C-alpha cells in the first residue's frame, strides 16, 4: 500500500487507463484545472513470465513490485480492479479516462455510451492488437461500476483533420468507403507536446512549422502547421512509417506475396513478423531496446546497422515533413528514445543544417529542454511527453471537472 492510499483525499480524483497489448498503465489525478498526479503504476509483461504490478507513490518512489500468478490479459484486468478497489483513494474517483488507439472519424474525446461501445466493437479489425484489450478494460469497469463515467480519448483524433491528400491511400477508391485510409496515431502524445510548446511560449505552437518526433518502442512523427496536424508517418495502422522496436515501418508491398510464394508465410504469420519480430529486433537479432544496441554497436555490426537504419530513416522523415511544411521552425523529440538518447538525436540531426538545425553538444548531452544552439534557425526541443496527463485533462474538460480546487 502506498503513502497516498493511506490518506483519503478530499477532492475528486480521475483514474486514467492506458492499456496496451502487453501492459496496462494507470494513474490517479486530482480533478482540477491543472490535474496533479497522486498515484501511478503499471502491470507489465502481460502474456509472458514475470508479470508484475509496479506502483509509484506521489513522490515518485516505486513500491515493491507484486507478482501476478496468472499472466493473461483478463486476469491482469481483474487483478488491477481488485487492487484499485482495495485502495481508500478509489472512493474519491469520479471518472475513468481511457486511451483508445483507434477512433476512426472521432475528432474529440467522448463519454463512453452503449452506442460508442458498440462502435468500438465494430471497428476492432482495424486494430486487433490494441482495441480488444481497451474494450475489455472499459467493459470491466462498466460491469463493476456501472455509474462511474468513462471517457474514451482517441489516439487518432489529433490527425483527424489532416488534408485529404495526406489521408488518401493509392489503392482502388472503393476501399475508402470501408474506412481504409491513413489515420495516424500517437495523438495524445502529440496533443500534449503542442500544449507544452504553447505553455513554453514557443510561437511555432500556433503560428509556425513544427515536426514532432515521438521516438519510443513505437515511433512516429507528425508535421504540424499553425497548430494543426497536416501529415504523420503512421498510416492505416501503427505498423507504418519509421523503423520501430519490433515493427518494420514502411515496406515494399511486394514483400508479402514474395514471402508467401517462397516461404509459404501466411497473412497471419506476416502480420506477426512485421509487428513483433522486425524493426530494431529483426535487424539486430539482439534486442528491441535502443539502449542495448547502443551499448553493443562497437562490437556487433548487427547492432550498429539497426541503430544506423533507425537514425537514417528518422532523418529522411524530418526532411520530407520539412518539405510538406515549407520549412521548419521547431523540432521536438519525445518518447523513451527521443528523451533519453543524445547520441541518437545527434545522428538524426547530422546533415540537417540546411533546415536550420544546429545542436549544442553540451545541452544535448544533458537532455536539456532546448538542445539547439542560440544561433540555430530552428529550435530543437526535448519534451517529456505525458499521455496520462493528457487523458486527465480531457476527462476534466468533457465532464466539467476542471473547476475543482486543488488541495
C-alpha positions in Angstrom: 0.0 0.0 0.0 1.3 3.4 -0.9 1.6 6.6 1.1 -1.2 8.1 -1.0 -3.6 5.2 -0.3 -3.3 5.6 3.5 -5.0 9.1 3.3 -8.5 9.5 2.0 -8.3 12.5 -0.4 -10.8 15.4 -0.1 -11.0 16.3 -3.8 -12.5 14.2 -6.6 -10.0 12.1 -8.5 -9.7 10.9 -12.1 -8.3 7.4 -12.9 -6.5 7.2 -16.3 -6.0 3.9 -18.0 -3.6 3.3 -20.9 -4.0 -0.3 -22.0 -1.5 -1.8 -24.4 -1.1 -5.3 -25.9 1.2 -6.4 -23.1 0.8 -3.8 -20.4 -1.7 -1.6 -18.5 -0.6 1.8 -17.2 -2.7 3.7 -14.8 -2.6 6.9 -12.8 -4.8 8.9 -10.4 -5.1 12.6 -10.7 -6.8 15.4 -8.8 -9.7 16.8 -10.8 -8.6 20.4 -11.2 -7.8 23.0 -13.8 -4.2 21.6 -13.7 -4.6 17.9 -12.8 -1.9 16.7 -10.4 -0.7 13.1 -10.4 -1.2 11.4 -7.0 -0.6 7.8 -7.8 0.8 5.9 -10.8 1.6 2.3 -11.8 1.6 -0.4 -14.4 1.1 -4.1 -15.0 3.7 -5.2 -17.5 4.8 -8.3 -19.3 1.2 -9.5 -19.7 1.1 -12.7 -21.6 4.7 -13.7 -20.6 6.6 -14.7 -17.5 7.3 -12.2 -14.8 4.0 -10.2 -14.8 4.2 -7.6 -12.1 2.2 -4.7 -10.7 4.5 -1.8 -10.0 3.1 1.2 -8.2 4.7 4.7 -7.8 3.7 7.0 -4.9 3.2 10.8 -5.2 6.9 11.5 -4.6 7.9 9.2 -7.5 9.2 6.4 -5.4 8.3 2.9 -6.7 6.9 0.4 -4.2 8.0 -3.2 -4.2 6.5 -5.0 -7.2 3.7 -7.5 -6.8 3.9 -10.7 -8.9 0.7 -11.9 -10.7 0.3 -15.6 -10.6 -1.5 -15.7 -14.0 -0.4 -13.8 -17.0 -3.3 -13.5 -19.4 -5.0 -10.1 -20.1 -8.3 -10.9 -18.5 -6.6 -12.0 -15.2 -4.5 -8.8 -15.3 -7.6 -6.6 -15.6 -9.4 -8.4 -12.8 -6.2 -8.1 -10.6 -5.9 -4.4 -11.3 -9.6 -3.7 -10.5 -9.3 -5.8 -7.2 -6.2 -3.8 -6.2 -7.7 -0.4 -7.1 -10.9 -1.1 -5.2 -8.9 -2.0 -2.1 -7.3 1.4 -2.0 -9.0 4.2 0.0 -8.3 6.6 -2.9 -10.7 4.6 -5.1 -13.8 6.0 -3.2 -12.9 9.5 -4.5 -12.6 8.5 -8.2 -15.4 10.2 -10.1 -14.4 9.3 -13.7 -12.2 7.0 -15.7 -10.3 8.1 -18.8 -9.1 5.5 -21.3 -6.6 5.8 -24.1 -8.3 4.3 -27.2 -5.8 3.8 -30.0 -8.3 3.8 -32.9 -11.1 6.4 -33.2 -11.9 6.3 -36.9 -13.9 9.5 -37.5 -13.9 10.8 -33.9 -12.0 14.1 -33.5 -12.6 14.7 -29.8 -12.6 12.6 -26.6 -16.1 11.3 -25.9 -18.0 9.9 -22.9 -18.5 6.1 -23.2 -22.1 5.2 -24.1 -23.6 1.9 -25.2 -23.6 3.3 -28.8 -19.9 4.2 -28.6 -19.0 0.8 -27.2 -20.9 -0.9 -30.0 -19.0 1.1 -32.5 -15.6 0.2 -30.9 -16.6 -3.5 -31.1 -17.4 -2.9 -34.8 -14.0 -1.4 -35.7 -11.9 -4.0 -33.8 -10.5 -5.4 -37.0 -8.8 -2.0 -37.7 -6.5 -2.5 -34.7 -6.5 -6.2 -33.5 -3.5 -5.7 -31.2 -5.0 -2.9 -29.1 -8.7 -2.3 -29.4 -9.9 -5.7 -28.0 -7.8 -5.1 -24.8 -9.0 -1.5 -24.5 -12.7 -2.6 -24.9 -12.1 -5.3 -22.3 -10.9 -2.6 -19.8 -13.9 -0.4 -20.5 -16.4 -3.2 -20.1 -14.7 -4.4 -16.9 -15.2 -1.0 -15.3 -18.8 -0.8 -16.6 -19.7 -4.2 -15.2 -18.3 -3.5 -11.7 -19.1 0.3 -11.5 -21.9 1.0 -14.0 -22.5 4.5 -12.6 -18.9 5.6 -12.9 -18.5 7.9 -16.0 -15.9 6.8 -18.5 -14.3 8.8 -21.3 -12.6 7.5 -24.4 -9.6 9.5 -25.6 -8.7 8.6 -29.2 -5.1 8.4 -30.3 -6.2 9.1 -33.9 -8.1 12.3 -33.1 -5.1 14.7 -33.4 -4.8 13.8 -37.0 -8.5 13.7 -37.9 -8.5 17.0 -39.8 -5.3 16.3 -41.9 -5.7 17.5 -45.5 -7.4 14.9 -47.7 -4.3 14.4 -49.7 -2.5 13.2 -46.6 -5.2 10.7 -45.8 -5.6 9.0 -49.2 -4.0 5.7 -49.9 -3.2 5.0 -53.6 -5.3 1.9 -53.9 -8.7 1.4 -55.6 -11.1 4.1 -54.4 -13.8 1.6 -53.4 -11.8 0.7 -50.2 -12.1 4.3 -48.9 -15.8 3.7 -48.3 -14.8 0.9 -46.0 -12.6 3.2 -43.9 -9.3 2.3 -45.5 -7.2 5.5 -45.3 -4.3 7.0 -43.4 -5.3 7.8 -39.8 -2.1 8.3 -37.8 -1.5 7.6 -34.1 0.3 8.8 -31.0 -2.2 11.7 -31.0 -2.4 12.0 -27.2 1.4 12.4 -27.1 1.3 15.0 -29.9 -1.5 16.9 -28.3 0.5 17.1 -25.0 3.6 18.3 -26.9 1.7 21.1 -28.6 0.2 22.2 -25.3 3.7 22.2 -23.8 5.0 24.2 -26.7 2.3 26.8 -26.1 3.0 26.8 -22.3 6.7 27.4 -23.0 5.9 30.4 -25.2 7.1 28.9 -28.4 5.3 30.9 -31.2 5.5 27.9 -33.5 2.8 26.3 -31.4 0.2 28.4 -33.0 1.8 30.2 -36.0 4.7 28.1 -37.1 6.0 24.9 -38.7 6.7 22.1 -36.2 7.9 18.5 -36.5 7.1 16.3 -33.6 9.1 13.1 -33.2 7.7 10.5 -30.7 10.5 8.0 -30.6 9.9 5.1 -28.3 9.0 1.4 -28.7 6.5 2.7 -31.1 7.9 5.6 -33.2 6.3 8.1 -35.4 6.5 11.8 -36.5 3.9 14.4 -37.2 4.1 17.6 -39.3 2.1 20.4 -37.6 1.4 23.7 -39.3 -0.1 26.6 -37.3 -1.1 24.1 -34.6 -2.8 21.6 -36.9 -1.5 18.2 -38.0 -1.0 18.1 -41.8 0.8 14.8 -42.0 2.1 11.9 -39.9 4.3 8.9 -40.5 2.0 6.1 -39.2 -0.9 5.4 -41.6 -3.7 2.9 -41.8 -2.1 1.0 -38.9 0.6 1.8 -36.3 2.9 -0.5 -38.2 3.6 2.1 -40.9 6.3 4.8 -41.1 9.6 4.7 -39.2 11.5 1.7 -38.1 10.4 0.8 -34.5 11.5 -1.6 -31.7 9.7 -4.6 -33.2 7.6 -3.1 -36.0 9.0 -2.8 -39.5 7.7 0.6 -40.5 7.1 1.1 -44.3 7.8 -1.9 -46.5 7.5 -2.7 -50.2 4.0 -4.2 -50.6 5.5 -6.8 -52.9 7.3 -8.4 -50.0 4.1 -10.1 -48.7 3.3 -12.1 -51.8 7.0 -12.9 -52.3 7.3 -14.4 -48.9 4.0 -16.2 -49.4 5.4 -17.8 -52.6 8.9 -18.6 -51.4 8.5 -19.2 -47.7 4.7 -20.2 -47.6 4.2 -17.4 -45.0 0.5 -16.9 -44.2 -1.1 -13.5 -43.8 -1.2 -14.1 -40.0 2.5 -15.0 -39.9 3.4 -11.9 -42.0 1.4 -9.7 -39.6 3.2 -11.2 -36.6 6.6 -10.8 -38.3 6.2 -7.1 -39.2 4.7 -6.2 -35.8 6.6 -8.3 -33.3 9.7 -9.7 -35.0 11.0 -6.8 -37.1 12.4 -3.3 -36.6 15.4 -3.0 -34.3 14.9 -6.5 -33.1 14.7 -8.0 -36.6 17.7 -6.2 -38.0 19.9 -6.6 -34.9 18.9 -10.1 -33.9 19.9 -8.9 -30.4 17.3 -6.6 -28.8 14.4 -4.3 -29.5 15.8 -1.9 -26.9 17.9 1.0 -28.3 19.9 1.1 -25.0 21.1 -2.4 -25.6 22.0 -1.7 -29.2 24.0 1.5 -28.4 25.9 -0.5 -25.8 26.8 -3.2 -28.3 27.2 -1.4 -31.6 31.0 -1.1 -31.5 31.4 -4.9 -31.1 28.5 -6.1 -33.2 27.8 -5.0 -36.8 24.1 -6.1 -36.5 23.5 -3.7 -33.6 25.3 -0.9 -35.4 23.3 -1.4 -38.6 20.0 -1.4 -36.6 20.9 1.9 -35.0 22.1 3.4 -38.3 18.9 2.4 -40.0 16.7 3.9 -37.3 18.6 7.3 -37.4 18.7 7.4 -41.2 15.0 6.8 -41.6 14.2 9.4 -38.9 16.4 11.9 -40.8 14.5 11.2 -44.0 11.1 11.7 -42.4 12.2 15.1 -41.0 13.3 16.1 -44.4 10.1 15.0 -46.1 7.9 16.8 -43.5 10.0 19.9 -43.7 9.2 19.8 -47.5 5.5 19.4 -46.7 5.6 22.3 -44.3 7.7 24.6 -46.5 10.4 24.9 -43.8 10.9 24.3 -40.1 10.7 26.4 -37.0 10.7 23.8 -34.2 11.7 20.2 -33.9 10.6 18.3 -30.8 12.0 15.0 -29.6 9.9 12.9 -27.2 9.4 9.3 -26.1 11.8 6.9 -24.4 14.5 7.2 -27.2 13.8 10.8 -28.1 14.0 12.0 -24.5 17.0 9.9 -23.3 19.3 9.1 -26.2 21.6 12.1 -27.0 23.6 10.1 -29.5 20.6 9.1 -31.5 19.4 12.7 -31.6 22.9 13.8 -32.9 22.9 11.2 -35.6 19.4 12.1 -36.7 20.2 15.8 -36.9 23.6 15.4 -38.6 23.5 16.9 -42.1 20.2 18.9 -41.5 21.9 22.3 -41.2 20.2 23.2 -44.5 16.9 23.1 -42.4 18.4 25.5 -39.8 19.1 22.7 -37.3 22.2 23.1 -35.2 22.7 21.2 -31.9 24.5 22.4 -28.9 26.7 19.5 -27.8 26.6 20.2 -24.1 22.8 20.8 -23.9 22.1 17.7 -25.9 24.3 15.5 -23.7 22.3 16.8 -20.7 18.9 16.1 -22.3 18.2 19.8 -21.8 14.8 21.3 -22.6 16.3 23.2 -25.6 19.2 21.4 -27.3 19.8 23.7 -30.3 22.4 26.4 -30.3 21.4 30.0 -29.8 22.2 30.7 -33.4 20.2 27.8 -34.8 17.4 29.0 -37.1 15.2 26.0 -36.0 14.6 25.5 -32.3 15.2 21.8 -31.2 13.5 20.8 -28.0 13.2 17.7 -25.8 9.8 17.4 -24.2 8.9 14.6 -21.7 5.6 13.5 -23.1 2.7 12.5 -20.7 -0.2 10.7 -22.3 -1.8 10.0 -19.0 -1.9 13.7 -18.0 -3.4 14.5 -21.4 -6.2 11.9 -20.7 -6.8 13.5 -17.3 -7.1 17.0 -18.8 -9.5 15.6 -21.4 -11.7 14.0 -18.8 -11.8 17.2 -16.8 -12.9 19.1 -19.9 -15.5 16.6 -21.1 -17.1 16.1 -17.7 -16.7 19.6 -16.4 -14.5 18.7 -13.5 -11.8 21.3 -14.2 -13.2 23.9 -11.8 -12.3 21.8 -8.8 -9.8 23.4 -6.5 -6.5 21.7 -5.7 -5.6 20.6 -2.2 
